[in-house]
């Protein structure tokens, strides 16, 4: 394979091997001019930027004996976290308890480790709640709504 490097400019079309090299070397191809493409280094996201991005999508909730977990502000299939927890509350009241696996929280990643700040890592480190009695769910519900309101009004 030909040697490629950051800053290298190609007349269009660029060689397909350059794209492979970029994928393997934290780089990307960008338009340099109407007829040329350049290899650029992917900017490195800082741990502070990763944390800000995470907290834009998640908020912390006290899970009682399970410690703290993070919940999506907009869970898949819902308009908001509140809609999700209210749905869980209806399930809990109708079934006299919340079945296991209805609510999924996430562990906080180490923001200094970019590999932990991916959707794949988060899904591999889920906190799937066990079945909860009505009283346990009520405590969780209060903690959840309090946490939601706090982050909404900061």
C-alpha positions in Angstrom: 0.0 0.0 0.0 1.2 3.5 -0.8 2.3 5.7 2.1 -0.2 8.4 3.0 0.1 11.3 5.4 -1.8 14.2 7.0 -1.9 17.1 4.6 -1.5 15.0 1.4 -3.5 16.4 -1.5 -5.0 14.3 -4.3 -6.4 15.3 -7.6 -9.9 14.0 -7.8 -10.9 11.3 -7.7 -8.7 10.3 -4.7 -7.5 6.6 -4.5 -9.9 4.3 -2.5 -6.8 3.2 -0.5 -6.5 6.7 0.9 -10.0 6.3 2.5 -8.9 3.0 4.0 -5.7 4.6 5.3 -7.8 7.5 6.9 -10.1 5.0 8.7 -7.1 3.2 10.2 -5.2 6.4 11.1 -7.7 8.8 12.7 -8.0 10.9 9.6 -10.6 11.9 7.0 -10.7 13.2 3.5 -11.9 16.7 2.9 -12.4 18.9 -0.1 -9.4 21.1 -0.7 -10.6 22.7 -3.9 -13.1 21.9 -6.6 -10.6 19.4 -8.1 -8.6 18.3 -5.1 -9.0 16.4 -1.8 -6.8 16.6 1.3 -6.2 14.2 4.1 -6.9 15.9 7.5 -6.4 14.6 11.0 -9.6 14.0 13.0 -9.8 16.6 15.8 -9.4 15.0 19.2 -12.4 15.5 21.5 -11.3 16.5 25.0 -12.7 14.7 28.1 -14.6 17.9 29.0 -16.2 17.8 25.6 -17.1 14.1 26.0 -18.6 14.8 29.4 -20.6 17.8 28.1 -21.9 15.7 25.2 -22.9 12.9 27.6 -24.7 15.2 30.0 -26.5 16.7 27.0 -28.2 13.3 26.5 -28.3 11.8 30.0 -29.0 12.9 33.6 -28.1 11.3 36.9 -30.6 9.5 39.1 -30.1 8.0 42.6 -31.2 4.4 42.2 -31.1 3.7 46.0 -29.2 0.4 46.8 -28.0 0.3 43.2 -26.1 3.6 43.5 -26.4 6.2 40.8 -27.4 5.6 37.2 -27.8 7.8 34.2 -31.0 7.9 32.2 -31.5 9.2 28.6 -33.2 12.5 28.5 -35.1 11.3 25.4 -35.3 7.5 25.6 -35.9 5.6 22.3 -39.6 5.6 21.6 -40.5 8.5 24.0 -40.7 12.2 23.7 -38.9 12.6 27.1 -37.7 10.8 30.1 -40.7 12.0 32.0 -43.0 10.3 29.5 -41.0 7.1 29.9 -41.1 7.1 33.8 -44.8 7.9 33.7 -45.4 5.0 31.5 -43.5 2.8 33.9 -45.6 4.2 36.7 -48.8 3.1 34.9 -47.3 -0.3 34.4 -46.4 -0.5 38.1 -49.9 0.5 39.3 -51.6 -1.9 36.9 -49.3 -4.8 37.7 -48.8 -4.0 41.4 -45.1 -3.7 40.8 -42.6 -3.0 38.0 -41.3 -6.1 36.1 -37.6 -6.4 35.7 -36.0 -4.8 32.6 -38.7 -2.1 32.1 -36.3 0.7 32.9 -32.7 0.8 31.8 -30.1 3.1 33.2 -26.4 3.5 32.3 -23.1 3.7 34.1 -21.1 6.9 33.8 -18.2 6.4 31.5 -14.7 7.5 32.3 -14.5 10.7 30.1 -10.8 10.4 29.9 -11.2 7.1 27.9 -12.8 7.9 24.5 -13.7 4.2 24.0 -16.1 4.4 27.0 -17.9 7.4 25.4 -19.6 5.4 22.7 -23.1 4.0 22.3 -21.6 0.5 22.2 -19.9 0.9 25.6 -23.0 2.4 27.2 -25.1 -0.5 26.0 -22.6 -3.0 27.2 -22.7 -1.3 30.7 -26.4 -0.9 31.2 -28.0 -1.0 34.6 -31.2 -3.1 34.0 -33.4 -2.6 37.0 -34.7 -5.7 38.7 -38.4 -6.1 39.5 -39.5 -3.5 41.9 -42.3 -3.5 44.5 -44.7 -0.5 44.4 -42.9 1.1 47.4 -39.5 0.7 45.7 -40.8 2.1 42.5 -42.4 5.1 44.3 -39.0 5.9 45.9 -37.3 5.6 42.4 -40.0 7.8 40.9 -39.5 10.6 43.4 -35.7 10.4 42.9 -36.2 10.4 39.1 -38.6 13.4 39.0 -36.5 15.3 41.5 -33.3 14.7 39.4 -35.2 15.6 36.2 -36.5 18.9 37.6 -33.1 19.8 39.0 -31.3 19.3 35.7 -34.1 21.1 33.8 -33.9 24.2 36.0 -30.1 24.5 36.3 
